[in-house]
């Protein structure tokens, strides 16, 4: 008869795996993918290296688990922030949340978006980018259907926005401190990319029925 884990044993093992994933996330945030080792994660978690290997076969499996947890959390935040409103409001909220959260942990954002990784982890990265793009795609599709945005392919636009934002987060600005203007500039860029020429403040006033003369 095969051994079956009791609920208490399974809960303990799940908690231990969660602790390891949390420790791996901290190591990635400091050292990136290249600097992560099973030994470093074990030290961060306060566990023996063998215990880490009992839960995860190797670095690839562990980092994939980190991706799934972190990406799930980040995507949920973007989706929640951009769930309602006009297309402009939804896209602005998605950009602000996506970029703002990435800026709080730029090293981890670099790992999630562009750092060289093996093919298995890279597959998780593709799911990550697509999940974010779907949040933008929904808002753009709504805007086009309601006449708030000019005609365009929502999927192409969404993928382009995620790519552009990711490049700013981990590309040209990665080596220098990010100024407070980065997120507002990204929002302005995103709205222009959607075919809107006005500044976000102007668009907001127009939607609320206030003209420039009244402002």
ZIRASUL-V332746 format. One record per backbone hydrogen bond with DSSP energy under -1.0 kcal/mol. CO is the residue of the C=O (numbers start at 1). NH is the residue of the N-H. If there is no record, write none. Layout:
# ZIRASUL-V332746
CO	NH
CO	NH
This chain:
# ZIRASUL-V332746
6	10
7	11
8	12
9	13
10	14
11	15
12	16
13	17
14	18
15	19
16	20
17	21
18	22
19	23
20	24
21	25
22	26
23	27
24	28
25	29
26	30
27	31
28	32
33	36
37	41
38	42
39	43
40	44
41	45
42	46
42	47
48	52
49	53
50	54
51	55
52	56
58	62
59	63
60	64
61	65
62	66
63	67
64	68
65	69
66	70
67	71
68	72
69	73
70	74
71	75
72	76
73	77
74	78
75	79
76	80
77	81
78	82
86	90
87	91
88	92
89	93
90	94
91	95
92	96
93	97
94	98
95	99
96	100
97	101
98	102
99	103
102	105
105	109
106	110
107	111
108	112
109	113
110	114
110	115
118	122
119	123
120	124
121	125
122	126
123	127
124	128
125	129
126	130
127	131
128	132
129	133
130	134
132	136
133	137
134	138
135	139
136	140
137	141
138	142
139	143
140	144
141	145
142	146
143	148
143	149
153	157
154	158
155	159
156	160
157	161
158	162
159	163
160	164
161	165
162	166
163	167
164	168
165	169
166	170
167	171
171	174
179	182
181	185
182	186
183	187
184	188
185	189
186	190
187	191
188	192
189	193
190	194
191	196
192	195
199	203
200	204
201	205
202	206
203	207
204	208
205	210
211	215
